Amino acid sequence: MHGEKLQMWLTKLQIAIIEKNTQSIDKLLDETPEFSDKKQMEQAMYLLREAAELMYELKNETNLTMTQIKKNINFLRSTEMPTSVSLDITS
């Protein structure tokens, strides 16, 4: 029974990595089982490395996206027409 739970956990982790589902990965990391089988332990280590690489990649993508959004906002602000707060009746 324990071996089936381990295999199910490994399968869920693999699916979460493929789907780039960071919430599922985070949940699975909180529920990491104890491994007694060397083969499953090696498989888990490989998948955990993949998950870490995915998280790092997504973090970098998010940083690039945020930087681009800030540039776009700054550009839009620089092209706005200045608005006058007071009513200019002398011109």
PDB file of N, CA, C and O in Angstrom:
ATOM      1  N   MET A   1       0.827  -1.200   0.000  1.00  0.00           N
ATOM      2  CA  MET A   1       0.000   0.000   0.000  1.00  0.00           C
ATOM      3  C   MET A   1       0.865   1.255   0.000  1.00  0.00           C
ATOM      4  O   MET A   1       0.579   2.214  -0.717  1.00  0.00           O
ATOM      5  N   HIS A   2       1.932   1.244   0.814  1.00  0.00           N
ATOM      6  CA  HIS A   2       2.806   2.413   0.911  1.00  0.00           C
ATOM      7  C   HIS A   2       3.469   2.713  -0.424  1.00  0.00           C
ATOM      8  O   HIS A   2       3.636   3.874  -0.797  1.00  0.00           O
ATOM      9  N   GLY A   3       3.847   1.658  -1.144  1.00  0.00           N
ATOM     10  CA  GLY A   3       4.469   1.826  -2.454  1.00  0.00           C
ATOM     11  C   GLY A   3       3.529   2.471  -3.458  1.00  0.00           C
ATOM     12  O   GLY A   3       3.961   3.251  -4.307  1.00  0.00           O
ATOM     13  N   GLU A   4       2.240   2.146  -3.364  1.00  0.00           N
ATOM     14  CA  GLU A   4       1.249   2.738  -4.262  1.00  0.00           C
ATOM     15  C   GLU A   4       1.091   4.226  -3.977  1.00  0.00           C
ATOM     16  O   GLU A   4       0.970   5.024  -4.906  1.00  0.00           O
ATOM     17  N   LYS A   5       1.092   4.605  -2.704  1.00  0.00           N
ATOM     18  CA  LYS A   5       0.981   6.017  -2.337  1.00  0.00           C
ATOM     19  C   LYS A   5       2.182   6.805  -2.849  1.00  0.00           C
ATOM     20  O   LYS A   5       2.036   7.920  -3.351  1.00  0.00           O
ATOM     21  N   LEU A   6       3.362   6.219  -2.720  1.00  0.00           N
ATOM     22  CA  LEU A   6       4.563   6.874  -3.218  1.00  0.00           C
ATOM     23  C   LEU A   6       4.495   7.063  -4.727  1.00  0.00           C
ATOM     24  O   LEU A   6       4.817   8.134  -5.242  1.00  0.00           O
ATOM     25  N   GLN A   7       4.076   6.023  -5.426  1.00  0.00           N
ATOM     26  CA  GLN A   7       3.984   6.112  -6.883  1.00  0.00           C
ATOM     27  C   GLN A   7       2.943   7.147  -7.291  1.00  0.00           C
ATOM     28  O   GLN A   7       3.143   7.884  -8.256  1.00  0.00           O
ATOM     29  N   MET A   8       1.826   7.203  -6.554  1.00  0.00           N
ATOM     30  CA  MET A   8       0.781   8.185  -6.848  1.00  0.00           C
ATOM     31  C   MET A   8       1.325   9.602  -6.630  1.00  0.00           C
ATOM     32  O   MET A   8       1.056  10.499  -7.429  1.00  0.00           O
ATOM     33  N   TRP A   9       2.084   9.802  -5.560  1.00  0.00           N
ATOM     34  CA  TRP A   9       2.674  11.112  -5.271  1.00  0.00           C
ATOM     35  C   TRP A   9       3.645  11.509  -6.391  1.00  0.00           C
ATOM     36  O   TRP A   9       3.637  12.651  -6.851  1.00  0.00           O
ATOM     37  N   LEU A  10       4.468  10.568  -6.819  1.00  0.00           N
ATOM     38  CA  LEU A  10       5.416  10.836  -7.901  1.00  0.00           C
ATOM     39  C   LEU A  10       4.684  11.184  -9.196  1.00  0.00           C
ATOM     40  O   LEU A  10       5.087  12.094  -9.919  1.00  0.00           O
ATOM     41  N   THR A  11       3.616  10.460  -9.480  1.00  0.00           N
ATOM     42  CA  THR A  11       2.835  10.720 -10.696  1.00  0.00           C
ATOM     43  C   THR A  11       2.199  12.105 -10.631  1.00  0.00           C
ATOM     44  O   THR A  11       2.229  12.847 -11.613  1.00  0.00           O
ATOM     45  N   LYS A  12       1.625  12.459  -9.479  1.00  0.00           N
ATOM     46  CA  LYS A  12       1.009  13.784  -9.311  1.00  0.00           C
ATOM     47  C   LYS A  12       2.050  14.892  -9.472  1.00  0.00           C
ATOM     48  O   LYS A  12       1.776  15.926 -10.082  1.00  0.00           O
ATOM     49  N   LEU A  13       3.236  14.669  -8.926  1.00  0.00           N
ATOM     50  CA  LEU A  13       4.306  15.668  -9.051  1.00  0.00           C
ATOM     51  C   LEU A  13       4.715  15.813 -10.512  1.00  0.00           C
ATOM     52  O   LEU A  13       4.911  16.928 -10.997  1.00  0.00           O
ATOM     53  N   GLN A  14       4.842  14.711 -11.201  1.00  0.00           N
ATOM     54  CA  GLN A  14       5.212  14.751 -12.612  1.00  0.00           C
ATOM     55  C   GLN A  14       4.162  15.507 -13.430  1.00  0.00           C
ATOM     56  O   GLN A  14       4.514  16.315 -14.289  1.00  0.00           O
ATOM     57  N   ILE A  15       2.891  15.255 -13.173  1.00  0.00           N
ATOM     58  CA  ILE A  15       1.809  15.943 -13.887  1.00  0.00           C
ATOM     59  C   ILE A  15       1.832  17.438 -13.579  1.00  0.00           C
ATOM     60  O   ILE A  15       1.670  18.261 -14.480  1.00  0.00           O
ATOM     61  N   ALA A  16       2.032  17.790 -12.311  1.00  0.00           N
ATOM     62  CA  ALA A  16       2.071  19.195 -11.923  1.00  0.00           C
ATOM     63  C   ALA A  16       3.215  19.927 -12.626  1.00  0.00           C
ATOM     64  O   ALA A  16       3.060  21.081 -13.026  1.00  0.00           O
ATOM     65  N   ILE A  17       4.356  19.264 -12.778  1.00  0.00           N
ATOM     66  CA  ILE A  17       5.498  19.870 -13.474  1.00  0.00           C
ATOM     67  C   ILE A  17       5.163  20.066 -14.952  1.00  0.00           C
ATOM     68  O   ILE A  17       5.426  21.128 -15.515  1.00  0.00           O
ATOM     69  N   ILE A  18       4.591  19.056 -15.567  1.00  0.00           N
ATOM     70  CA  ILE A  18       4.234  19.149 -16.987  1.00  0.00           C
ATOM     71  C   ILE A  18       3.224  20.269 -17.218  1.00  0.00           C
ATOM     72  O   ILE A  18       3.326  21.015 -18.192  1.00  0.00           O
ATOM     73  N   GLU A  19       2.251  20.382 -16.318  1.00  0.00           N
ATOM     74  CA  GLU A  19       1.218  21.410 -16.449  1.00  0.00           C
ATOM     75  C   GLU A  19       1.684  22.780 -15.952  1.00  0.00           C
ATOM     76  O   GLU A  19       0.965  23.771 -16.080  1.00  0.00           O
ATOM     77  N   LYS A  20       2.894  22.831 -15.383  1.00  0.00           N
ATOM     78  CA  LYS A  20       3.429  24.065 -14.781  1.00  0.00           C
ATOM     79  C   LYS A  20       2.473  24.613 -13.725  1.00  0.00           C
ATOM     80  O   LYS A  20       2.252  25.820 -13.629  1.00  0.00           O
ATOM     81  N   ASN A  21       1.911  23.693 -12.934  1.00  0.00           N
ATOM     82  CA  ASN A  21       0.941  24.036 -11.906  1.00  0.00           C
ATOM     83  C   ASN A  21       1.673  24.234 -10.580  1.00  0.00           C
ATOM     84  O   ASN A  21       1.886  23.287  -9.823  1.00  0.00           O
ATOM     85  N   THR A  22       2.048  25.466 -10.321  1.00  0.00           N
ATOM     86  CA  THR A  22       2.857  25.761  -9.132  1.00  0.00           C
ATOM     87  C   THR A  22       2.100  25.519  -7.832  1.00  0.00           C
ATOM     88  O   THR A  22       2.709  25.176  -6.819  1.00  0.00           O
ATOM     89  N   GLN A  23       0.788  25.691  -7.847  1.00  0.00           N
ATOM     90  CA  GLN A  23       0.003  25.439  -6.631  1.00  0.00           C
ATOM     91  C   GLN A  23       0.030  23.959  -6.275  1.00  0.00           C
ATOM     92  O   GLN A  23       0.182  23.599  -5.107  1.00  0.00           O
ATOM     93  N   SER A  24      -0.116  23.106  -7.277  1.00  0.00           N
ATOM     94  CA  SER A  24      -0.070  21.664  -7.016  1.00  0.00           C
ATOM     95  C   SER A  24       1.318  21.234  -6.551  1.00  0.00           C
ATOM     96  O   SER A  24       1.451  20.402  -5.653  1.00  0.00           O
ATOM     97  N   ILE A  25       2.347  21.805  -7.165  1.00  0.00           N
ATOM     98  CA  ILE A  25       3.715  21.479  -6.749  1.00  0.00           C
ATOM     99  C   ILE A  25       3.914  21.866  -5.294  1.00  0.00           C
ATOM    100  O   ILE A  25       4.460  21.089  -4.511  1.00  0.00           O
ATOM    101  N   ASP A  26       3.475  23.062  -4.930  1.00  0.00           N
ATOM    102  CA  ASP A  26       3.619  23.533  -3.554  1.00  0.00           C
ATOM    103  C   ASP A  26       2.887  22.610  -2.577  1.00  0.00           C
ATOM    104  O   ASP A  26       3.415  22.266  -1.519  1.00  0.00           O
ATOM    105  N   LYS A  27       1.674  22.217  -2.942  1.00  0.00           N
ATOM    106  CA  LYS A  27       0.892  21.311  -2.089  1.00  0.00           C
ATOM    107  C   LYS A  27       1.582  19.956  -1.946  1.00  0.00           C
ATOM    108  O   LYS A  27       1.646  19.397  -0.852  1.00  0.00           O
ATOM    109  N   LEU A  28       2.093  19.439  -3.052  1.00  0.00           N
ATOM    110  CA  LEU A  28       2.775  18.142  -3.018  1.00  0.00           C
ATOM    111  C   LEU A  28       4.058  18.206  -2.194  1.00  0.00           C
ATOM    112  O   LEU A  28       4.414  17.235  -1.527  1.00  0.00           O
ATOM    113  N   LEU A  29       4.746  19.332  -2.235  1.00  0.00           N
ATOM    114  CA  LEU A  29       5.960  19.478  -1.424  1.00  0.00           C
ATOM    115  C   LEU A  29       5.624  19.460   0.069  1.00  0.00           C
ATOM    116  O   LEU A  29       6.400  18.959   0.882  1.00  0.00           O
ATOM    117  N   ASP A  30       4.462  20.011   0.415  1.00  0.00           N
ATOM    118  CA  ASP A  30       4.022  19.973   1.814  1.00  0.00           C
ATOM    119  C   ASP A  30       3.663  18.562   2.249  1.00  0.00           C
ATOM    120  O   ASP A  30       3.689  18.247   3.438  1.00  0.00           O
ATOM    121  N   GLU A  31       3.325  17.709   1.280  1.00  0.00           N
ATOM    122  CA  GLU A  31       2.895  16.340   1.571  1.00  0.00           C
ATOM    123  C   GLU A  31       3.942  15.304   1.170  1.00  0.00           C
ATOM    124  O   GLU A  31       3.595  14.157   0.891  1.00  0.00           O
ATOM    125  N   THR A  32       5.200  15.685   1.137  1.00  0.00           N
ATOM    126  CA  THR A  32       6.255  14.767   0.702  1.00  0.00           C
ATOM    127  C   THR A  32       6.282  13.523   1.590  1.00  0.00           C
ATOM    128  O   THR A  32       6.432  13.620   2.808  1.00  0.00           O
ATOM    129  N   PRO A  33       6.135  12.365   0.970  1.00  0.00           N
ATOM    130  CA  PRO A  33       6.157  11.114   1.756  1.00  0.00           C
ATOM    131  C   PRO A  33       7.586  10.690   2.077  1.00  0.00           C
ATOM    132  O   PRO A  33       8.550  11.239   1.543  1.00  0.00           O
ATOM    133  N   GLU A  34       7.698   9.714   2.952  1.00  0.00           N
ATOM    134  CA  GLU A  34       9.011   9.125   3.248  1.00  0.00           C
ATOM    135  C   GLU A  34       9.279   8.034   2.220  1.00  0.00           C
ATOM    136  O   GLU A  34       8.399   7.248   1.871  1.00  0.00           O
ATOM    137  N   PHE A  35      10.510   8.012   1.750  1.00  0.00           N
ATOM    138  CA  PHE A  35      10.885   7.036   0.737  1.00  0.00           C
ATOM    139  C   PHE A  35      11.769   5.961   1.346  1.00  0.00           C
ATOM    140  O   PHE A  35      12.696   6.247   2.103  1.00  0.00           O
ATOM    141  N   SER A  36      11.462   4.724   1.001  1.00  0.00           N
ATOM    142  CA  SER A  36      12.298   3.615   1.455  1.00  0.00           C
ATOM    143  C   SER A  36      12.930   2.905   0.261  1.00  0.00           C
ATOM    144  O   SER A  36      13.954   2.235   0.398  1.00  0.00           O
ATOM    145  N   ASP A  37      12.313   3.055  -0.909  1.00  0.00           N
ATOM    146  CA  ASP A  37      12.806   2.428  -2.130  1.00  0.00           C
ATOM    147  C   ASP A  37      13.763   3.389  -2.836  1.00  0.00           C
ATOM    148  O   ASP A  37      13.429   4.542  -3.109  1.00  0.00           O
ATOM    149  N   LYS A  38      14.966   2.879  -3.123  1.00  0.00           N
ATOM    150  CA  LYS A  38      16.001   3.712  -3.738  1.00  0.00           C
ATOM    151  C   LYS A  38      15.571   4.238  -5.111  1.00  0.00           C
ATOM    152  O   LYS A  38      15.839   5.393  -5.442  1.00  0.00           O
ATOM    153  N   LYS A  39      14.915   3.409  -5.900  1.00  0.00           N
ATOM    154  CA  LYS A  39      14.492   3.815  -7.243  1.00  0.00           C
ATOM    155  C   LYS A  39      13.487   4.969  -7.167  1.00  0.00           C
ATOM    156  O   LYS A  39      13.597   5.941  -7.915  1.00  0.00           O
ATOM    157  N   GLN A  40      12.517   4.859  -6.271  1.00  0.00           N
ATOM    158  CA  GLN A  40      11.529   5.922  -6.130  1.00  0.00           C
ATOM    159  C   GLN A  40      12.162   7.189  -5.556  1.00  0.00           C
ATOM    160  O   GLN A  40      11.767   8.299  -5.912  1.00  0.00           O
ATOM    161  N   MET A  41      13.135   7.022  -4.674  1.00  0.00           N
ATOM    162  CA  MET A  41      13.842   8.169  -4.104  1.00  0.00           C
ATOM    163  C   MET A  41      14.607   8.911  -5.203  1.00  0.00           C
ATOM    164  O   MET A  41      14.594  10.142  -5.238  1.00  0.00           O
ATOM    165  N   GLU A  42      15.260   8.190  -6.083  1.00  0.00           N
ATOM    166  CA  GLU A  42      15.985   8.808  -7.194  1.00  0.00           C
ATOM    167  C   GLU A  42      15.021   9.513  -8.144  1.00  0.00           C
ATOM    168  O   GLU A  42      15.302  10.608  -8.631  1.00  0.00           O
ATOM    169  N   GLN A  43      13.887   8.875  -8.398  1.00  0.00           N
ATOM    170  CA  GLN A  43      12.878   9.488  -9.255  1.00  0.00           C
ATOM    171  C   GLN A  43      12.360  10.779  -8.616  1.00  0.00           C
ATOM    172  O   GLN A  43      12.181  11.780  -9.309  1.00  0.00           O
ATOM    173  N   ALA A  44      12.121  10.767  -7.316  1.00  0.00           N
ATOM    174  CA  ALA A  44      11.647  11.952  -6.608  1.00  0.00           C
ATOM    175  C   ALA A  44      12.694  13.069  -6.670  1.00  0.00           C
ATOM    176  O   ALA A  44      12.345  14.232  -6.873  1.00  0.00           O
ATOM    177  N   MET A  45      13.967  12.725  -6.496  1.00  0.00           N
ATOM    178  CA  MET A  45      15.031  13.730  -6.566  1.00  0.00           C
ATOM    179  C   MET A  45      15.071  14.372  -7.949  1.00  0.00           C
ATOM    180  O   MET A  45      15.215  15.588  -8.067  1.00  0.00           O
ATOM    181  N   TYR A  46      14.945  13.570  -8.979  1.00  0.00           N
ATOM    182  CA  TYR A  46      14.942  14.092 -10.342  1.00  0.00           C
ATOM    183  C   TYR A  46      13.759  15.048 -10.542  1.00  0.00           C
ATOM    184  O   TYR A  46      13.922  16.147 -11.070  1.00  0.00           O
ATOM    185  N   LEU A  47      12.571  14.616 -10.115  1.00  0.00           N
ATOM    186  CA  LEU A  47      11.379  15.448 -10.277  1.00  0.00           C
ATOM    187  C   LEU A  47      11.472  16.729  -9.446  1.00  0.00           C
ATOM    188  O   LEU A  47      11.027  17.789  -9.886  1.00  0.00           O
ATOM    189  N   LEU A  48      12.042  16.635  -8.264  1.00  0.00           N
ATOM    190  CA  LEU A  48      12.188  17.828  -7.425  1.00  0.00           C
ATOM    191  C   LEU A  48      13.163  18.823  -8.053  1.00  0.00           C
ATOM    192  O   LEU A  48      12.968  20.034  -7.949  1.00  0.00           O
ATOM    193  N   ARG A  49      14.204  18.318  -8.700  1.00  0.00           N
ATOM    194  CA  ARG A  49      15.109  19.212  -9.440  1.00  0.00           C
ATOM    195  C   ARG A  49      14.376  19.889 -10.586  1.00  0.00           C
ATOM    196  O   ARG A  49      14.550  21.084 -10.824  1.00  0.00           O
ATOM    197  N   GLU A  50      13.558  19.123 -11.292  1.00  0.00           N
ATOM    198  CA  GLU A  50      12.758  19.679 -12.383  1.00  0.00           C
ATOM    199  C   GLU A  50      11.784  20.739 -11.859  1.00  0.00           C
ATOM    200  O   GLU A  50      11.607  21.788 -12.479  1.00  0.00           O
ATOM    201  N   ALA A  51      11.161  20.460 -10.724  1.00  0.00           N
ATOM    202  CA  ALA A  51      10.225  21.414 -10.129  1.00  0.00           C
ATOM    203  C   ALA A  51      10.948  22.699  -9.736  1.00  0.00           C
ATOM    204  O   ALA A  51      10.430  23.793  -9.958  1.00  0.00           O
ATOM    205  N   ALA A  52      12.132  22.575  -9.156  1.00  0.00           N
ATOM    206  CA  ALA A  52      12.910  23.755  -8.768  1.00  0.00           C
ATOM    207  C   ALA A  52      13.299  24.571  -9.991  1.00  0.00           C
ATOM    208  O   ALA A  52      13.232  25.800  -9.967  1.00  0.00           O
ATOM    209  N   GLU A  53      13.705  23.895 -11.055  1.00  0.00           N
ATOM    210  CA  GLU A  53      14.069  24.575 -12.294  1.00  0.00           C
ATOM    211  C   GLU A  53      12.859  25.296 -12.890  1.00  0.00           C
ATOM    212  O   GLU A  53      12.977  26.424 -13.369  1.00  0.00           O
ATOM    213  N   LEU A  54      11.703  24.645 -12.859  1.00  0.00           N
ATOM    214  CA  LEU A  54      10.477  25.254 -13.354  1.00  0.00           C
ATOM    215  C   LEU A  54      10.133  26.513 -12.561  1.00  0.00           C
ATOM    216  O   LEU A  54       9.794  27.544 -13.142  1.00  0.00           O
ATOM    217  N   MET A  55      10.220  26.427 -11.243  1.00  0.00           N
ATOM    218  CA  MET A  55       9.908  27.584 -10.391  1.00  0.00           C
ATOM    219  C   MET A  55      10.862  28.738 -10.693  1.00  0.00           C
ATOM    220  O   MET A  55      10.439  29.892 -10.766  1.00  0.00           O
ATOM    221  N   TYR A  56      12.126  28.432 -10.863  1.00  0.00           N
ATOM    222  CA  TYR A  56      13.112  29.468 -11.181  1.00  0.00           C
ATOM    223  C   TYR A  56      12.794  30.108 -12.529  1.00  0.00           C
ATOM    224  O   TYR A  56      12.865  31.328 -12.678  1.00  0.00           O
ATOM    225  N   GLU A  57      12.444  29.281 -13.505  1.00  0.00           N
ATOM    226  CA  GLU A  57      12.103  29.772 -14.843  1.00  0.00           C
ATOM    227  C   GLU A  57      10.865  30.671 -14.797  1.00  0.00           C
ATOM    228  O   GLU A  57      10.846  31.739 -15.409  1.00  0.00           O
ATOM    229  N   LEU A  58       9.834  30.236 -14.069  1.00  0.00           N
ATOM    230  CA  LEU A  58       8.617  31.030 -13.963  1.00  0.00           C
ATOM    231  C   LEU A  58       8.866  32.340 -13.225  1.00  0.00           C
ATOM    232  O   LEU A  58       8.268  33.364 -13.555  1.00  0.00           O
ATOM    233  N   LYS A  59       9.737  32.310 -12.236  1.00  0.00           N
ATOM    234  CA  LYS A  59      10.081  33.527 -11.502  1.00  0.00           C
ATOM    235  C   LYS A  59      10.757  34.528 -12.445  1.00  0.00           C
ATOM    236  O   LYS A  59      10.438  35.717 -12.426  1.00  0.00           O
ATOM    237  N   ASN A  60      11.679  34.049 -13.258  1.00  0.00           N
ATOM    238  CA  ASN A  60      12.356  34.921 -14.224  1.00  0.00           C
ATOM    239  C   ASN A  60      11.373  35.490 -15.243  1.00  0.00           C
ATOM    240  O   ASN A  60      11.443  36.672 -15.582  1.00  0.00           O
ATOM    241  N   GLU A  61      10.461  34.658 -15.729  1.00  0.00           N
ATOM    242  CA  GLU A  61       9.455  35.124 -16.677  1.00  0.00           C
ATOM    243  C   GLU A  61       8.580  36.204 -16.048  1.00  0.00           C
ATOM    244  O   GLU A  61       8.249  37.198 -16.694  1.00  0.00           O
ATOM    245  N   THR A  62       8.212  36.006 -14.797  1.00  0.00           N
ATOM    246  CA  THR A  62       7.389  36.992 -14.092  1.00  0.00           C
ATOM    247  C   THR A  62       8.142  38.302 -13.938  1.00  0.00           C
ATOM    248  O   THR A  62       7.564  39.371 -14.137  1.00  0.00           O
ATOM    249  N   ASN A  63       9.419  38.239 -13.589  1.00  0.00           N
ATOM    250  CA  ASN A  63      10.224  39.453 -13.455  1.00  0.00           C
ATOM    251  C   ASN A  63      10.321  40.197 -14.788  1.00  0.00           C
ATOM    252  O   ASN A  63      10.206  41.422 -14.821  1.00  0.00           O
ATOM    253  N   LEU A  64      10.529  39.471 -15.875  1.00  0.00           N
ATOM    254  CA  LEU A  64      10.601  40.105 -17.195  1.00  0.00           C
ATOM    255  C   LEU A  64       9.266  40.752 -17.564  1.00  0.00           C
ATOM    256  O   LEU A  64       9.231  41.859 -18.101  1.00  0.00           O
ATOM    257  N   THR A  65       8.188  40.063 -17.276  1.00  0.00           N
ATOM    258  CA  THR A  65       6.862  40.599 -17.578  1.00  0.00           C
ATOM    259  C   THR A  65       6.593  41.860 -16.767  1.00  0.00           C
ATOM    260  O   THR A  65       6.080  42.846 -17.297  1.00  0.00           O
ATOM    261  N   MET A  66       6.938  41.829 -15.484  1.00  0.00           N
ATOM    262  CA  MET A  66       6.727  43.006 -14.628  1.00  0.00           C
ATOM    263  C   MET A  66       7.558  44.188 -15.123  1.00  0.00           C
ATOM    264  O   MET A  66       7.074  45.320 -15.126  1.00  0.00           O
ATOM    265  N   THR A  67       8.773  43.947 -15.531  1.00  0.00           N
ATOM    266  CA  THR A  67       9.635  45.009 -16.059  1.00  0.00           C
ATOM    267  C   THR A  67       9.022  45.609 -17.320  1.00  0.00           C
ATOM    268  O   THR A  67       9.009  46.828 -17.488  1.00  0.00           O
ATOM    269  N   GLN A  68       8.515  44.753 -18.204  1.00  0.00           N
ATOM    270  CA  GLN A  68       7.902  45.241 -19.442  1.00  0.00           C
ATOM    271  C   GLN A  68       6.635  46.038 -19.140  1.00  0.00           C
ATOM    272  O   GLN A  68       6.383  47.058 -19.781  1.00  0.00           O
ATOM    273  N   ILE A  69       5.848  45.593 -18.189  1.00  0.00           N
ATOM    274  CA  ILE A  69       4.632  46.324 -17.811  1.00  0.00           C
ATOM    275  C   ILE A  69       4.991  47.705 -17.275  1.00  0.00           C
ATOM    276  O   ILE A  69       4.347  48.694 -17.625  1.00  0.00           O
ATOM    277  N   LYS A  70       6.015  47.778 -16.429  1.00  0.00           N
ATOM    278  CA  LYS A  70       6.444  49.071 -15.885  1.00  0.00           C
ATOM    279  C   LYS A  70       6.904  50.000 -17.004  1.00  0.00           C
ATOM    280  O   LYS A  70       6.593  51.191 -16.988  1.00  0.00           O
ATOM    281  N   LYS A  71       7.645  49.462 -17.976  1.00  0.00           N
ATOM    282  CA  LYS A  71       8.086  50.276 -19.117  1.00  0.00           C
ATOM    283  C   LYS A  71       6.886  50.785 -19.911  1.00  0.00           C
ATOM    284  O   LYS A  71       6.851  51.948 -20.314  1.00  0.00           O
ATOM    285  N   ASN A  72       5.911  49.919 -20.132  1.00  0.00           N
ATOM    286  CA  ASN A  72       4.718  50.314 -20.877  1.00  0.00           C
ATOM    287  C   ASN A  72       3.943  51.404 -20.138  1.00  0.00           C
ATOM    288  O   ASN A  72       3.480  52.363 -20.756  1.00  0.00           O
ATOM    289  N   ILE A  73       3.800  51.264 -18.830  1.00  0.00           N
ATOM    290  CA  ILE A  73       3.097  52.274 -18.035  1.00  0.00           C
ATOM    291  C   ILE A  73       3.840  53.601 -18.106  1.00  0.00           C
ATOM    292  O   ILE A  73       3.224  54.649 -18.298  1.00  0.00           O
ATOM    293  N   ASN A  74       5.154  53.562 -17.952  1.00  0.00           N
ATOM    294  CA  ASN A  74       5.943  54.794 -18.031  1.00  0.00           C
ATOM    295  C   ASN A  74       5.815  55.448 -19.400  1.00  0.00           C
ATOM    296  O   ASN A  74       5.718  56.672 -19.496  1.00  0.00           O
ATOM    297  N   PHE A  75       5.813  54.651 -20.450  1.00  0.00           N
ATOM    298  CA  PHE A  75       5.653  55.192 -21.796  1.00  0.00           C
ATOM    299  C   PHE A  75       4.284  55.847 -21.951  1.00  0.00           C
ATOM    300  O   PHE A  75       4.171  56.957 -22.471  1.00  0.00           O
ATOM    301  N   LEU A  76       3.251  55.151 -21.495  1.00  0.00           N
ATOM    302  CA  LEU A  76       1.905  55.714 -21.609  1.00  0.00           C
ATOM    303  C   LEU A  76       1.770  57.012 -20.825  1.00  0.00           C
ATOM    304  O   LEU A  76       1.125  57.956 -21.283  1.00  0.00           O
ATOM    305  N   ARG A  77       2.373  57.057 -19.656  1.00  0.00           N
ATOM    306  CA  ARG A  77       2.332  58.287 -18.855  1.00  0.00           C
ATOM    307  C   ARG A  77       3.067  59.426 -19.553  1.00  0.00           C
ATOM    308  O   ARG A  77       2.651  60.581 -19.466  1.00  0.00           O
ATOM    309  N   SER A  78       4.152  59.107 -20.242  1.00  0.00           N
ATOM    310  CA  SER A  78       4.933  60.155 -20.903  1.00  0.00           C
ATOM    311  C   SER A  78       4.216  60.706 -22.128  1.00  0.00           C
ATOM    312  O   SER A  78       4.526  61.811 -22.574  1.00  0.00           O
ATOM    313  N   THR A  79       3.271  59.966 -22.676  1.00  0.00           N
ATOM    314  CA  THR A  79       2.557  60.429 -23.863  1.00  0.00           C
ATOM    315  C   THR A  79       1.209  61.054 -23.541  1.00  0.00           C
ATOM    316  O   THR A  79       0.499  61.490 -24.447  1.00  0.00           O
ATOM    317  N   GLU A  80       0.843  61.105 -22.248  1.00  0.00           N
ATOM    318  CA  GLU A  80      -0.435  61.706 -21.867  1.00  0.00           C
ATOM    319  C   GLU A  80      -0.404  63.206 -22.091  1.00  0.00           C
ATOM    320  O   GLU A  80       0.632  63.855 -21.951  1.00  0.00           O
ATOM    321  N   MET A  81      -1.548  63.732 -22.436  1.00  0.00           N
ATOM    322  CA  MET A  81      -1.683  65.182 -22.551  1.00  0.00           C
ATOM    323  C   MET A  81      -1.734  65.747 -21.140  1.00  0.00           C
ATOM    324  O   MET A  81      -2.454  65.228 -20.286  1.00  0.00           O
ATOM    325  N   PRO A  82      -0.974  66.809 -20.890  1.00  0.00           N
ATOM    326  CA  PRO A  82      -1.028  67.404 -19.554  1.00  0.00           C
ATOM    327  C   PRO A  82      -2.417  67.976 -19.297  1.00  0.00           C
ATOM    328  O   PRO A  82      -3.005  68.638 -20.152  1.00  0.00           O
ATOM    329  N   THR A  83      -2.908  67.714 -18.136  1.00  0.00           N
ATOM    330  CA  THR A  83      -4.229  68.239 -17.780  1.00  0.00           C
ATOM    331  C   THR A  83      -4.060  69.441 -16.888  1.00  0.00           C
ATOM    332  O   THR A  83      -3.241  69.437 -15.969  1.00  0.00           O
ATOM    333  N   SER A  84      -4.824  70.454 -17.154  1.00  0.00           N
ATOM    334  CA  SER A  84      -4.762  71.677 -16.373  1.00  0.00           C
ATOM    335  C   SER A  84      -5.790  71.591 -15.265  1.00  0.00           C
ATOM    336  O   SER A  84      -6.963  71.298 -15.497  1.00  0.00           O
ATOM    337  N   VAL A  85      -5.325  71.853 -14.062  1.00  0.00           N
ATOM    338  CA  VAL A  85      -6.199  71.774 -12.912  1.00  0.00           C
ATOM    339  C   VAL A  85      -7.022  73.062 -12.780  1.00  0.00           C
ATOM    340  O   VAL A  85      -8.174  73.024 -12.346  1.00  0.00           O
ATOM    341  N   SER A  86      -6.441  74.172 -13.147  1.00  0.00           N
ATOM    342  CA  SER A  86      -7.163  75.433 -13.020  1.00  0.00           C
ATOM    343  C   SER A  86      -7.749  75.856 -14.366  1.00  0.00           C
ATOM    344  O   SER A  86      -7.259  75.460 -15.424  1.00  0.00           O
ATOM    345  N   LEU A  87      -8.759  76.629 -14.310  1.00  0.00           N
ATOM    346  CA  LEU A  87      -9.422  77.135 -15.512  1.00  0.00           C
ATOM    347  C   LEU A  87      -8.672  78.367 -15.979  1.00  0.00           C
ATOM    348  O   LEU A  87      -8.586  79.354 -15.248  1.00  0.00           O
ATOM    349  N   ASP A  88      -8.118  78.322 -17.206  1.00  0.00           N
ATOM    350  CA  ASP A  88      -7.330  79.418 -17.753  1.00  0.00           C
ATOM    351  C   ASP A  88      -8.238  80.268 -18.635  1.00  0.00           C
ATOM    352  O   ASP A  88      -8.538  79.893 -19.769  1.00  0.00           O
ATOM    353  N   ILE A  89      -8.679  81.425 -18.110  1.00  0.00           N
ATOM    354  CA  ILE A  89      -9.599  82.276 -18.859  1.00  0.00           C
ATOM    355  C   ILE A  89      -8.895  83.448 -19.528  1.00  0.00           C
ATOM    356  O   ILE A  89      -9.549  84.271 -20.169  1.00  0.00           O
ATOM    357  N   THR A  90      -7.559  83.543 -19.391  1.00  0.00           N
ATOM    358  CA  THR A  90      -6.829  84.669 -19.964  1.00  0.00           C
ATOM    359  C   THR A  90      -6.431  84.441 -21.414  1.00  0.00           C
ATOM    360  O   THR A  90      -6.062  85.395 -22.100  1.00  0.00           O
ATOM    361  N   SER A  91      -6.492  83.240 -21.889  1.00  0.00           N
ATOM    362  CA  SER A  91      -6.047  83.006 -23.256  1.00  0.00           C
ATOM    363  C   SER A  91      -7.169  83.011 -24.235  1.00  0.00           C
ATOM    364  O   SER A  91      -6.945  82.826 -25.431  1.00  0.00           O
TER     365      SER A  91
END
